Amino acid sequence: MNHQPRKRFGQNFLHDPQVIQRILSCIAPRPDQSLIEIGPGQGAITLPLLQAAGRLTVVELDRDLVGPLAERCRNVGELHILNQDALKVDFCALAPSGSTAALRIIGNLPYNISTPILFHLLKQAPCIRDMHFMLQKEVVERMAAAPGTEAYGRLSVMIQYRCQVEPLFHIGPGAFRPAPRVDSAFVRLLPLEQPAVTVRDEARFAEVVQRAFAQRRKTLRNALKGLLDDTGFAAAGVDPGARGETLSLAQFAALSNQPA
């Protein structure tokens, strides 16, 4: 496929056959599964996924890739191409009728919008069985980070609230064309049957987490001013002089569960 990668779409096409095989081994696709690939690009993963599963839905924003991808996969299996922005796709609508935790999502996510896509998918977690993504290595480290570490932040808390995070392996820049300026990693996300902690109001929980990390040097007392007073901190058992990066998921839940 003679396609010039477009920077505005964050296109870096996977071509390394060893990396492709490792990815397929981790996913282990089967014919009875509902597979969706985000950003199929030139089909490096699409073709073997389709061969293994027999049918596949892909979400591709770049219209110039749609025709060549359909031609490459012709007679291989049932390929359904959505020429849409993944941020606007209702993934639950693609799940088999009446099923839950059915979808298996795969993708080489554009690094410039990977976090918004992840948050979009978290909202639809009840429909998803698992997710396998190629992402910037730094993003995967943030997703899996523990409290008190430099990488720990809003993404860590919000992902771990909904999912089990399993970093799988490192991918060097040379596996892509053009080679990105950063290292990549392959990660598995397993949505939890129930969120990791009990939260009364998810919107308030998200706001507490966002504000706690908006200015990392601020103490929680200052970062959450207007949301919580000293009585609320005391009831939650959290030191208002602490900073967001030191709090566990359970402590964030305890703060958000205090009355406004």
ZIHU-V659400 format. One record per residue. SS is DSSP state (a for helix, b for strand, c for the rest). OMEGA is omega in whole degrees, -180 to 180 (NA if undefined). D_CENTER is the distance of its C-alpha to the mean C-alpha in Angstrom with 1 decimal. Layout:
SS|OMEGA|D_CENTER / SS|OMEGA|D_CENTER
This chain:
c|-176|27.6 / c|-176|29.2 / c|178|26.5 / c|-179|26.2 / c|-176|22.6 / c|-178|21.9 / a|-177|20.7 / a|176|19.9 / a|-179|17.3 / c|-173|15.9 / c|170|17.2 / c|-170|17.6 / b|178|18.6 / b|179|18.4 / c|-175|21.9 / c|-176|22.5 / a|179|23.7 / a|177|23.3 / a|178|19.6 / a|-180|19.3 / a|178|21.3 / a|179|19.3 / a|-180|16.0 / a|178|18.1 / a|179|19.6 / a|-178|16.4 / a|-179|15.3 / c|-177|19.0 / c|179|19.0 / c|-175|21.9 / c|-176|24.0 / c|-175|23.5 / c|179|19.7 / b|-175|17.8 / b|175|15.5 / b|177|13.5 / b|175|12.6 / b|178|10.9 / c|-179|13.1 / c|178|15.8 / c|-178|17.9 / c|171|21.1 / c|-178|20.2 / c|177|20.0 / c|-176|17.7 / a|-175|18.7 / a|178|22.3 / a|175|22.1 / a|-179|19.5 / a|178|22.0 / a|-177|24.9 / a|-172|23.5 / a|-179|22.4 / c|176|24.9 / b|-173|22.7 / b|171|19.4 / b|178|17.7 / b|178|16.1 / b|-176|14.9 / c|-178|16.6 / c|-175|17.5 / c|-176|20.3 / a|-179|23.3 / a|179|25.2 / a|-173|23.0 / a|-179|23.3 / a|179|27.0 / a|179|26.9 / a|178|23.9 / a|180|25.8 / a|-179|28.9 / a|-176|27.4 / c|-180|26.1 / c|-180|29.3 / c|178|31.1 / c|-179|28.3 / c|-179|26.8 / b|-178|25.6 / b|177|23.1 / b|-176|21.9 / b|173|20.6 / b|178|19.1 / c|-173|20.0 / c|172|17.7 / c|-178|15.2 / a|180|11.8 / a|-178|11.6 / a|-177|14.8 / c|172|14.3 / c|-176|15.1 / a|180|13.3 / a|178|15.4 / a|180|18.4 / a|180|17.7 / c|176|17.9 / c|-175|21.5 / c|176|23.8 / c|-177|24.0 / c|174|21.3 / c|180|18.5 / c|-175|15.6 / c|-170|16.6 / b|171|13.8 / b|-175|12.3 / b|-178|9.4 / b|176|9.7 / b|167|9.3 / b|-170|10.4 / c|175|8.4 / c|-172|11.1 / c|-177|11.0 / c|178|12.8 / c|-176|10.3 / a|-178|6.9 / a|175|6.7 / a|178|8.4 / a|179|6.3 / a|179|3.3 / a|177|6.8 / a|-180|8.3 / a|179|6.7 / a|179|7.5 / c|-177|10.9 / c|-176|11.3 / a|-179|10.5 / a|-180|14.2 / a|-167|14.2 / b|176|11.6 / b|177|13.0 / b|178|10.3 / b|177|7.3 / b|-174|8.3 / b|163|7.0 / b|-177|9.4 / b|171|8.6 / b|-176|11.3 / a|-179|12.8 / a|179|13.2 / a|178|9.5 / a|178|9.2 / a|178|12.5 / a|-180|11.5 / a|-174|8.8 / a|-171|11.6 / c|177|14.5 / c|177|17.4 / c|178|19.6 / c|178|22.2 / c|-177|20.5 / c|-176|20.0 / c|-175|16.2 / c|-179|15.8 / c|-176|14.9 / a|-179|13.3 / a|179|9.7 / a|-175|11.1 / a|-174|12.9 / a|176|10.6 / a|-176|7.9 / a|174|11.0 / a|-175|12.8 / a|-169|10.8 / b|165|9.7 / b|-176|11.4 / b|180|9.9 / b|172|11.8 / b|-173|12.0 / b|177|14.1 / b|-179|15.9 / b|177|16.5 / b|-180|17.0 / c|-179|19.7 / a|-176|20.1 / a|179|22.9 / a|-176|20.7 / b|172|19.8 / b|-9|22.2 / c|180|22.6 / c|176|21.6 / c|-180|19.2 / c|-178|20.7 / c|173|18.0 / c|-180|17.1 / b|176|13.9 / b|177|12.4 / b|-172|11.1 / b|175|8.9 / b|175|9.0 / b|179|7.4 / b|179|10.4 / b|-179|10.6 / c|177|13.9 / c|174|17.0 / c|177|17.7 / c|-174|15.9 / c|179|16.8 / c|-180|19.4 / c|-179|21.6 / c|-178|21.1 / c|-176|23.7 / c|-175|22.1 / a|178|18.4 / a|178|19.1 / a|177|21.4 / a|-180|19.1 / a|180|16.4 / a|178|19.5 / a|-179|20.8 / a|-179|17.7 / a|-178|17.4 / a|180|21.1 / a|-178|21.3 / a|-177|19.2 / a|175|20.5 / c|-167|23.5 / c|-179|23.0 / c|180|26.7 / c|172|27.7 / c|179|28.7 / a|179|27.2 / a|-180|30.5 / a|-177|30.2 / a|-176|26.5 / c|180|26.8 / c|-177|30.3 / c|176|31.0 / c|-177|28.4 / c|172|30.1 / c|-177|33.6 / a|177|35.1 / a|178|35.9 / a|178|32.2 / a|-179|31.2 / a|-180|34.1 / a|179|33.2 / a|-178|29.7 / c|-177|31.2 / c|178|29.3 / c|180|31.2 / c|178|31.0 / c|178|31.8 / c|176|28.6 / c|-173|25.5 / a|-175|22.0 / a|180|20.8 / a|-173|23.2 / c|175|22.2 / c|176|20.5 / a|-179|18.3 / a|179|21.6 / a|175|23.3 / a|178|20.9 / a|180|21.3 / a|177|25.1 / a|-176|25.2 / a|-178|23.5 / c|177|25.8 / c|-179|28.9 / c|179|30.8 / c|NA|30.3
